[in-house]
Structure formats: structure tokens, C-alpha cells
Amino acid sequence: MANQQFPPQQQDPPGLTEPMEPRPDHGEESYVGHDRLAGCSALITGGDSGIGRAVALAFAREGADVAFTYLPEEQTDAEATTELITSTGRRAVPIVADLRDRTTCDHAVGVAVERLGKLDILVNNAGYQQARSGEGIEAVDDERLDRVIKTNLYALFWVTRAAVPELKRHRGCVINNSSIQAYEPSTTLVDYAATKAAINNATVNLAAELGPHGIRVNAVAPGPIWTPLQPATQAPEKVESFGANTPLGRAGQPAEVAPAFVFLASPKDASYVSGTVLGVTGGKPVF
């Protein structure tokens, strides 16, 4: 893919796909499945857009039925993702859920298991960040801190805790969405970066705890990826140069991240892979 600059643009959080210019590539025209996940059932948090949508589409084309959560204001994106999943012949279970609430997390897992019949794969993808140029710790008010930590970290623990009994029954796997921010934190994202570092730690810890039950736990650490989160949470001038500081000189597309999730989810290809963080960063180091 060629280097690309983005027109200055901004949305209100959490952001939607339709207004973005250019539209993100989720693999609609490019991803080809090879039955790596045939017969599997997956739950993806935040699966309506961005990386979540790309993973949902890839999983479906690999033969999995897919449940995913989304916020009420993301209804149009959720409908588009549902259509992409069902177009492959697989079942789609969209679940409207604000995962900042524990009982909602429990409910989402329960709906996924009930509608899909089982759960083999959990992808903790839902995330939130807020960044403005020149801001630091003094800009992190309690409301922002609460939203970032509950969305990125509390929800991961709540959803995983609810899913583990079902994952034990099927020797399933958990894949967490980390970030390059866990390794190269930006001062304007001090709260977000801290949650991603914590996710890396939790991934390794859960892999050790759940491994004896046959559950593999891994994470993917994306670099700058063109998703609705970017125009919804960054200043327009930051969007314009988004991703240009990577060694590859550009932002990535959601379709370029999804194969990493497919690999880690595959019970054959990644049968001996657990406790690792796989970087998809455009050349930035994850160590």
C-alpha cells in the first residue's frame, strides 16, 4: 500500500465509519478464508467498526459464527457488520452493550453463548482513548479517566471472567487488543497507554492461569490503524499526519490487523502459542 495522508476531519466519540475519508479497508474485497475457524463460535467486543469489524469479517470467512457488542450510537455500523457476517453464510449476533457496566458484560456473554450455542473464541477489542494536542495529565479529568479505564480494562476482566467457564468446556482462547502505546506511550494518551500496558500484563498472567485448562491467551498490539476512533478522539491536524511516523511511513488498515487475530484464534495454526503479544505496528518495536 502506498503512503497516504488523511484529510483533516473530526467526529464526536465514539465515531462512525460512513463519514470517514477515506473509508477504512476491513477486507471486504481482499480477505479470503480457508476454513481455519470452521465450526467455531466467537464473541468480539466492539465489533461494529474498525479492527473489530475486520476481525468479525475474517472470522466469518474462516467459518466461524460471530457475536459482537456495540454501543447504541453505533447502530448503523453494527448493521453494516451484521450484513458482512451474514453474507458469508455464518450467523451474526449483534449485542448492544455499554461494557462499562459489569452486569451488561455478564449479559453480553450470556446472550452470545445462548444464541451461538457455545463459545470458543473471545476477542476483547472494545477500547476508548481521548487525545488532544498539547494535553497531558492535567487534562485527564475523572470522567475521562473513568471512561478509559472501565472500557479498556474493567470490561476486559468482566467479560473474560464471565466467559471462562464456557471457554474451559471447549478449550477455547482469548485474544486481547493491546497497542503500540504499551511500548511507546504518548504523553497525550497517558491513561490509555497505561491500560494497554496493563492488558499486556493481564495477557501473560491469564495465559499462565488458564493454560492448564487448555485455554490459550494472547494479544495483538496494533500500531496506528485507520479506524473511527482516530477522527473521533484526535485533533484534525493529528489526523492529517496519522501514521506517518512509523518506519513504513503510513497508517495501517483494519484488514491488515485481522489476520493476526485469525492466526491466534486458529486451534491448529496457533495450538502452541499462548502468553504472547503479536505486534502489527508498521515497524515499531514491541519489546
C-alpha positions, 0 to 999 in steps of 0.5 A, spaced: 500 500 500 502 506 498 503 512 503 497 516 504 495 522 508 488 523 511 484 529 510 483 533 516 476 531 519 473 530 526 467 526 529 464 526 536 466 519 540 465 514 539 465 515 531 462 512 525 465 509 519 460 512 513 463 519 514 470 517 514 475 519 508 477 515 506 473 509 508 477 504 512 479 497 508 476 491 513 477 486 507 471 486 504 474 485 497 481 482 499 480 477 505 479 470 503 478 464 508 480 457 508 476 454 513 481 455 519 475 457 524 470 452 521 465 450 526 467 455 531 463 460 535 466 467 537 464 473 541 468 480 539 467 486 543 466 492 539 465 489 533 461 494 529 467 498 526 474 498 525 479 492 527 473 489 530 469 489 524 475 486 520 476 481 525 468 479 525 469 479 517 475 474 517 472 470 522 466 469 518 470 467 512 474 462 516 467 459 518 466 461 524 459 464 527 460 471 530 457 475 536 459 482 537 457 488 542 456 495 540 454 501 543 447 504 541 450 510 537 453 505 533 447 502 530 448 503 523 455 500 523 453 494 527 448 493 521 453 494 516 457 488 520 451 484 521 450 484 513 458 482 512 457 476 517 451 474 514 453 474 507 458 469 508 453 464 510 455 464 518 450 467 523 451 474 526 449 476 533 449 483 534 449 485 542 448 492 544 452 493 550 455 499 554 461 494 557 462 499 562 457 496 566 459 489 569 452 486 569 451 488 561 458 484 560 455 478 564 449 479 559 453 480 553 456 473 554 450 470 556 446 472 550 452 470 545 453 463 548 445 462 548 444 464 541 451 461 538 450 455 542 457 455 545 463 459 545 470 458 543 473 464 541 473 471 545 476 477 542 476 483 547 477 489 542 472 494 545 477 500 547 476 508 548 482 513 548 481 521 548 487 525 545 488 532 544 494 536 542 498 539 547 494 535 553 497 531 558 495 529 565 492 535 567 487 534 562 485 527 564 479 529 568 475 523 572 470 522 567 475 521 562 479 517 566 473 513 568 471 512 561 478 509 559 479 505 564 472 501 565 472 500 557 479 498 556 480 494 562 474 493 567 470 490 561 476 486 559 476 482 566 468 482 566 467 479 560 473 474 560 471 472 567 464 471 565 466 467 559 471 462 562 467 457 564 464 456 557 471 457 554 474 451 559 468 446 556 471 447 549 478 449 550 477 455 547 482 462 547 482 469 548 485 474 544 486 481 547 487 488 543 493 491 546 497 497 542 503 500 540 502 505 546 504 499 551 511 500 548 511 507 546 506 511 550 504 518 548 504 523 553 497 525 550 494 518 551 497 517 558 491 513 561 490 509 555 497 507 554 497 505 561 491 500 560 494 497 554 500 496 558 496 493 563 492 488 558 499 486 556 500 484 563 493 481 564 495 477 557 501 473 560 498 472 567 491 469 564 495 465 559 499 462 565 492 461 569 488 458 564 493 454 560 492 448 564 485 448 562 487 448 555 485 455 554 490 459 550 491 467 551 494 472 547 494 479 544 495 483 538 498 490 539 496 494 533 500 500 531 496 506 528 490 503 524 485 507 520 479 506 524 473 511 527 476 512 533 482 516 530 477 522 527 473 521 533 478 522 539 484 526 535 485 533 533 484 534 525 491 536 524 493 529 528 489 526 523 492 529 517 499 526 519 496 519 522 501 514 521 506 517 518 511 516 523 512 509 523 518 506 519 513 504 513 511 511 513 503 510 513 497 508 517 495 501 517 488 498 515 483 494 519 484 488 514 491 488 515 490 487 523 485 481 522 489 476 520 493 476 526 487 475 530 485 469 525 492 466 526 491 466 534 484 464 534 486 458 529 486 451 534 491 448 529 495 454 526 496 457 533 495 450 538 502 452 541 502 459 542 499 462 548 502 468 553 504 472 547 503 479 544 503 479 536 505 486 534 502 489 527 505 496 528 508 498 521 515 497 524 515 499 531 518 495 536 514 491 541 519 489 546 
